[in-house]
Amino acid sequence: MAVLDILTLPDERLRQVSEPVQVFDGELQRFIDDLEETRRAGPAAVGIAAPQVGRFQRIVILDVSKKKNIPNHGHLVLVNPEITHWEGFEIGREGCLSVPDYTGNVVRATRLRLQSRDREGATLDLEMEGFEARAAQHELDHLDGLLFVDRVVSRRTDLFRRKVYQ
């Protein structure tokens, strides 16, 4: 396994829309392993998307299980994920491996339904809420070339310089 280089703003490749995965083979499995190794190497990263390392396929890894008292599905590999329903909204602070110097307040749905494939191609139907739903929305945005800074409530009042990456 390898720790991959993470693209950071202002790299324009982060704005690229990702393509669906068509083939679930050994090469894909090796990439997913490298992506997970990269996520774990990042400071307190609960998620990572393939475009963040320069691979423009619809692949996300999400794991909020280390956060206390957070309802979650554990470690998830989401391939070709799609949100099929969302409800509620809430403002919350977000940060990103690709935007290491800032955090910001972003409006996200509080509950969602998501359809996806797992790393082997099996179908997943998930319902998420709270922080897990927020993290999933954040990572899925990467697949469409969006970053949290594109969704901050106000760049003037809701974007904050990070003092220490935690």
N, C-alpha and C positions, 0 to 999 in steps of 0.2 A: 504494500500500500504506500501511497505517496500523499504528502501534503501539497495541494495545488496552490498556485498563485491566485489571489483574490483581486478581481478588478475593482477599482475604486473610482469615484467621481474625480475628475470630469470625463473618464473614459466613455466615449460615445457607444461602445459596444453594449453597455448596460441598457441602452435604449432599444436594443434589438428585440423583436418578438420571436419567441422560441417555437420550434416545430414539434409536433407530436412524435413520440417514440413509436416506431413501427416494428422493431425487432428486439425481442427479449433474449439476448444471447450472452455468452461468456464475457464479451467485451463490455457490454452494458453493466454486467455484474461487477466487473473490475472497476469501472468508472464510479459506480455507486459506492463501492468500498473506499475509493480515493476521496470521493465527496464527503463521506462520513468522517474519514480521517481529518480532512480539512476543517469540517465543522467542529470537531473536538479540539483541534489545535487553536481555534479562535477563542477569544476571551468571552466566556459565558454565553456562547452562541446556542440558541435553542432551535435554530433553523438555518438552512442554506439552500439555495436554488442553483441549478446547473449553470445558468447564465452568469452567475457571480464568478465562476471560474473559466468563463469563455466557451462553454459548451451550450449551444442554443437549442436545447431539447427541453421538453416539459417534464422536468424531474425536480422534486423537492424532498428534502429530508427535514423532519420536524420531530422534536422531542422536548416536551415541557415537563416531563415526569420528575425532574430534579427540583422543580418549584413546589414548595410545600402547600398543601391544601388546594391544589388546582385540579379540577376534574380533567382527565386526559385519557388518551388512548395509548400512551407509552410511546415507544420509538416507532415512527412511521416513515416509510419510503412511499412517496406518492408519485406515480407516473401518469402523465396526462390527466391531472386533477381538474375538476370542474365544479364550481359552486352551483348547486341547483336551486337553493333557496336560502334566503337570509332574512333576519328580522332584528328589530331593535337597533339602537346605535349608542355609542359611548365614545367619549374622547379619552385617549390614553397616550402615554409617552412611549415612543418607539426609538430604537437605535438600529444600526445595521453595520455589518462587516464591510459593506461597500461604501459606507459613509461614516468613516471612523471618527471624525471630529465633531459630529453633531448628533443631537437627539431632537425629537419634535413631537408635538401634540397632533394626533391624527384621529379622525372620526372613522370608526369601523363598526360593522354589525356585531351584535353581542351573541347571536346564535346563528348557526348555519348548517346546511346539509351539503355534503360534498361527495361526489362520485370520483373514483380514481381506479387505477390499477396498482397492485403492489409490485415489488421488484421482479417477480416471476411472471407477472401479467394477469394474475387473478383479480377479479373485481372486488373493490372495496366500496361500501356505502357507510358513510360516517356522519354522525351528528356531533357538532362541537359547540362549545359555549365558552364565554369568558376569555381568558388569556390564550387558551389553545386556539379558539376561533380567530382571535386577533393575529396570532403568530401565523396561522395558515393563510389568512388574507394578505399579510405582509409578504410571505414567500411567494404566493401565487402572483402577486403583482410583478415580481421579477420576471416571470414567464412572459409577461406582456410588455416588458420594457419600462416598467414604472418603478419608482423608488419612493420611500416614505416622504421624502422632501417634496415630491409632487403632490402629496395629499395633506400636507400640514395645513392647519386651519388658517394661519396667517404667517407668512415668512417673517414678518416684522415682530410679532409678539409670541409666536409658538415654535420657533426654531432656536435651539440653545446650543452654544458651544460646549462640548464635552470637556469637563475638567480632567477626569480620569476614566479610562475605559474599564468598565466593570463587567 
